[in-house]
Amino acid sequence: MGIICLSVMLFFIIIYLNLLVIGYTFWEFVYFIIRSGFILIGLMGMFFIYKGLERIIKDEFLLRYHSKFSRK
């Protein structure tokens, strides 16, 4: 889910790069992207990825130290 959200955000930022061609300055472009709400989708995607990685690390830790075949 996180990869999809980040991909959507990057897709729209690349599409909106055409605004620079029609006379927008860089700071107007940044303001437009922030105001349009795609940044929220990207932040949500980063949050999903972070939580997914956190879960993988936690599960790996549990598997490593609580396996019935592990040596102690």
Backbone as ProteinMPNN parsed JSONL, in Angstrom:
{"seq_chain_A": "MGIICLSVMLFFIIIYLNLLVIGYTFWEFVYFIIRSGFILIGLMGMFFIYKGLERIIKDEFLLRYHSKFSRK", "coords_chain_A": {"N_chain_A": [[0.832, -1.199, 0.0], [1.961, 1.186, 0.768], [3.948, 1.605, -1.177], [2.37, 2.007, -3.414], [1.039, 4.402, -2.762], [3.242, 6.185, -2.615], [4.114, 5.983, -5.25], [1.944, 7.067, -6.669], [2.052, 9.719, -5.734], [4.6, 10.552, -6.72], [4.149, 10.204, -9.455], [2.178, 12.169, -10.013], [3.613, 14.462, -9.339], [5.595, 14.458, -11.303], [3.981, 14.692, -13.565], [2.911, 17.233, -13.092], [5.15, 18.779, -13.485], [5.049, 20.06, -15.869], [3.943, 22.498, -15.37], [6.007, 24.215, -14.836], [6.921, 24.838, -17.333], [5.007, 26.53, -18.388], [5.416, 28.93, -17.165], [5.448, 29.099, -14.38], [7.264, 29.731, -11.386], [9.9, 28.043, -9.547], [9.305, 28.035, -6.801], [6.588, 28.667, -6.758], [5.663, 26.366, -7.973], [6.364, 24.435, -6.03], [4.736, 25.329, -3.925], [2.223, 24.876, -5.107], [2.209, 22.064, -5.34], [2.336, 21.295, -2.649], [-0.043, 22.409, -1.716], [-1.913, 20.99, -3.213], [-2.298, 18.479, -2.109], [-1.107, 16.069, -2.626], [1.172, 15.569, -1.3], [0.35, 14.693, 1.182], [-0.573, 12.147, 0.557], [1.837, 10.974, -0.163], [3.239, 11.135, 2.285], [1.634, 9.478, 3.813], [2.106, 7.091, 2.48], [4.848, 6.763, 3.058], [4.651, 6.399, 5.8], [3.231, 3.963, 5.913], [5.147, 2.258, 4.763], [7.216, 2.504, 6.633], [5.989, 1.434, 8.95], [5.53, -1.168, 8.035], [8.162, -2.12, 7.671], [9.011, -1.973, 10.291], [7.442, -3.941, 11.449], [8.425, -6.206, 10.138], [11.042, -6.329, 11.136], [10.497, -6.744, 13.854], [9.136, -9.222, 13.761], [11.163, -10.82, 12.704], [12.998, -10.726, 14.793], [11.528, -12.042, 16.799], [11.261, -14.581, 15.639], [13.901, -15.353, 15.523], [14.763, -15.598, 18.182], [12.862, -17.057, 19.584], [12.38, -19.555, 18.6], [11.61, -23.033, 18.417], [13.629, -24.661, 17.658], [15.969, -23.369, 18.108], [19.275, -22.86, 19.453], [20.365, -22.59, 22.813]], "CA_chain_A": [[0.0, 0.0, 0.0], [2.844, 2.346, 0.851], [4.596, 1.802, -2.476], [1.355, 2.557, -4.321], [0.84, 5.813, -2.406], [4.416, 6.944, -3.044], [4.129, 6.006, -6.715], [0.927, 8.037, -7.103], [2.571, 11.053, -5.462], [5.671, 10.859, -7.669], [3.542, 10.313, -10.779], [1.545, 13.471, -10.166], [4.641, 15.508, -9.319], [6.208, 14.467, -12.636], [2.983, 15.246, -14.493], [2.781, 18.665, -12.838], [6.35, 19.502, -13.887], [4.692, 20.877, -17.031], [3.609, 23.851, -14.916], [7.21, 25.031, -14.928], [7.071, 25.259, -18.725], [4.066, 27.612, -18.722], [5.761, 30.188, -16.522], [5.516, 29.042, -12.921], [8.6, 29.641, -10.814], [10.082, 26.824, -8.763], [8.615, 28.155, -5.502], [5.153, 28.548, -7.031], [5.435, 24.945, -8.221], [6.41, 23.751, -4.729], [3.523, 25.716, -3.206], [1.094, 24.197, -5.741], [2.266, 20.644, -4.993], [1.978, 21.17, -1.229], [-1.451, 22.764, -1.572], [-2.797, 20.059, -3.905], [-2.615, 17.362, -1.243], [-0.394, 14.838, -2.974], [2.194, 15.372, -0.266], [-0.271, 13.871, 2.222], [-0.574, 10.769, 0.067], [3.21, 10.507, -0.056], [3.559, 10.935, 3.704], [0.91, 8.291, 4.228], [2.846, 5.969, 1.919], [6.073, 6.589, 3.846], [4.241, 5.846, 7.093], [2.927, 2.545, 5.705], [6.405, 1.542, 4.558], [7.919, 2.479, 7.919], [5.317, 0.472, 9.825], [5.767, -2.498, 7.497], [9.533, -2.497, 7.991], [9.063, -2.169, 11.74], [6.833, -5.243, 11.712], [9.351, -7.236, 9.652], [12.145, -6.416, 12.088], [9.969, -7.338, 15.08], [8.869, -10.634, 13.5], [12.44, -11.51, 12.56], [13.55, -10.839, 16.143], [10.789, -13.089, 17.501], [11.592, -15.871, 15.05], [15.283, -15.692, 15.806], [15.013, -15.906, 19.586], [11.801, -17.848, 20.19], [12.135, -20.748, 17.798], [11.786, -24.236, 19.224], [14.84, -25.329, 17.203], [17.165, -22.544, 18.347], [20.167, -23.266, 20.539], [20.432, -21.614, 23.901]], "C_chain_A": [[0.871, 1.256, 0.0], [3.521, 2.651, -0.473], [3.62, 2.418, -3.47], [1.139, 4.034, -4.039], [2.02, 6.665, -2.843], [4.487, 7.047, -4.566], [3.122, 7.016, -7.26], [1.441, 9.455, -6.886], [3.647, 11.431, -6.479], [5.143, 11.006, -9.093], [2.941, 11.694, -10.987], [2.551, 14.612, -10.107], [5.322, 15.592, -10.681], [5.247, 15.045, -13.662], [2.889, 16.756, -14.33], [4.052, 19.444, -13.111], [6.098, 20.351, -15.127], [4.306, 22.292, -16.626], [4.819, 24.772, -14.976], [7.399, 25.578, -16.341], [6.175, 26.451, -19.025], [4.306, 28.871, -17.904], [5.757, 30.194, -15.017], [6.978, 29.073, -12.492], [8.69, 28.373, -9.977], [9.297, 26.889, -7.467], [7.106, 28.131, -5.667], [4.774, 27.086, -7.289], [5.409, 24.168, -6.914], [5.149, 24.07, -3.927], [2.297, 25.001, -3.782], [1.053, 22.724, -5.346], [1.85, 20.445, -3.534], [0.483, 21.411, -1.034], [-2.381, 21.725, -2.193], [-3.106, 18.802, -3.09], [-1.906, 16.068, -1.576], [0.725, 14.551, -1.986], [1.621, 14.505, 0.86], [-0.318, 12.401, 1.822], [0.825, 10.179, 0.187], [3.629, 10.249, 1.378], [2.863, 9.699, 4.252], [1.616, 7.03, 3.71], [4.131, 5.699, 2.687], [5.764, 5.997, 5.213], [3.942, 4.36, 6.977], [4.205, 1.725, 5.525], [7.171, 1.424, 5.862], [7.304, 1.446, 8.856], [5.52, -0.96, 9.338], [7.173, -2.983, 7.803], [9.691, -2.76, 9.477], [8.496, -3.546, 12.103], [7.756, -6.374, 11.27], [10.49, -7.418, 10.644], [11.679, -7.087, 13.373], [9.724, -8.836, 14.896], [10.165, -11.425, 13.36], [13.095, -11.716, 13.925], [12.854, -11.961, 16.906], [11.122, -14.468, 16.953], [13.003, -16.306, 15.428], [15.461, -16.183, 17.234], [13.939, -16.763, 20.254], [11.449, -19.078, 19.374], [12.376, -21.989, 18.651], [13.046, -24.997, 18.815], [16.107, -24.528, 17.485], [17.972, -23.078, 19.522], [20.193, -22.182, 21.602], [21.701, -21.8, 24.682]], "O_chain_A": [[0.569, 2.246, -0.667], [3.656, 3.814, -0.854], [4.008, 3.26, -4.28], [1.064, 4.837, -4.969], [1.827, 7.753, -3.385], [4.878, 8.083, -5.105], [3.42, 7.74, -8.21], [1.283, 10.308, -7.759], [3.603, 12.526, -7.041], [5.634, 11.839, -9.854], [3.167, 12.322, -12.021], [2.357, 15.634, -10.765], [5.599, 16.69, -11.164], [5.658, 15.807, -14.537], [2.796, 17.482, -15.32], [4.048, 20.668, -12.984], [6.864, 21.273, -15.405], [4.339, 23.199, -17.458], [4.669, 25.981, -15.148], [7.971, 26.653, -16.524], [6.54, 27.304, -19.835], [3.489, 29.791, -17.938], [6.045, 31.231, -14.418], [7.835, 28.5, -13.165], [7.683, 27.709, -9.727], [8.682, 25.9, -7.069], [6.405, 27.62, -4.794], [3.708, 26.628, -6.878], [4.53, 23.332, -6.707], [4.559, 23.178, -3.317], [1.427, 24.565, -3.028], [-0.017, 22.191, -5.05], [1.094, 19.525, -3.224], [-0.173, 20.698, -0.274], [-3.523, 21.584, -1.754], [-4.097, 18.127, -3.369], [-2.084, 15.068, -0.881], [1.171, 13.411, -1.858], [2.333, 13.676, 1.427], [-0.125, 11.518, 2.657], [0.986, 9.027, 0.589], [4.299, 9.256, 1.662], [3.432, 8.961, 5.056], [1.709, 6.028, 4.419], [4.472, 4.544, 2.942], [6.531, 5.183, 5.726], [4.347, 3.576, 7.835], [4.327, 0.629, 6.072], [7.717, 0.364, 6.17], [8.023, 0.67, 9.485], [5.666, -1.871, 10.152], [7.357, -4.146, 8.161], [10.422, -3.666, 9.879], [9.032, -4.228, 12.976], [7.857, -7.392, 11.955], [10.862, -8.549, 10.959], [12.398, -7.919, 13.926], [10.063, -9.632, 15.772], [10.263, -12.557, 13.833], [13.681, -12.768, 14.18], [13.513, -12.748, 17.586], [11.252, -15.424, 17.718], [13.262, -17.493, 15.629], [16.243, -17.104, 17.469], [14.114, -17.156, 21.407], [10.329, -19.583, 19.457], [13.255, -21.989, 19.514], [13.491, -25.885, 19.543], [17.204, -24.964, 17.136], [17.428, -23.666, 20.457], [20.057, -20.996, 21.301], [21.946, -21.072, 25.644]]}, "name": "protein", "num_of_chains": 1, "seq": "MGIICLSVMLFFIIIYLNLLVIGYTFWEFVYFIIRSGFILIGLMGMFFIYKGLERIIKDEFLLRYHSKFSRK"}
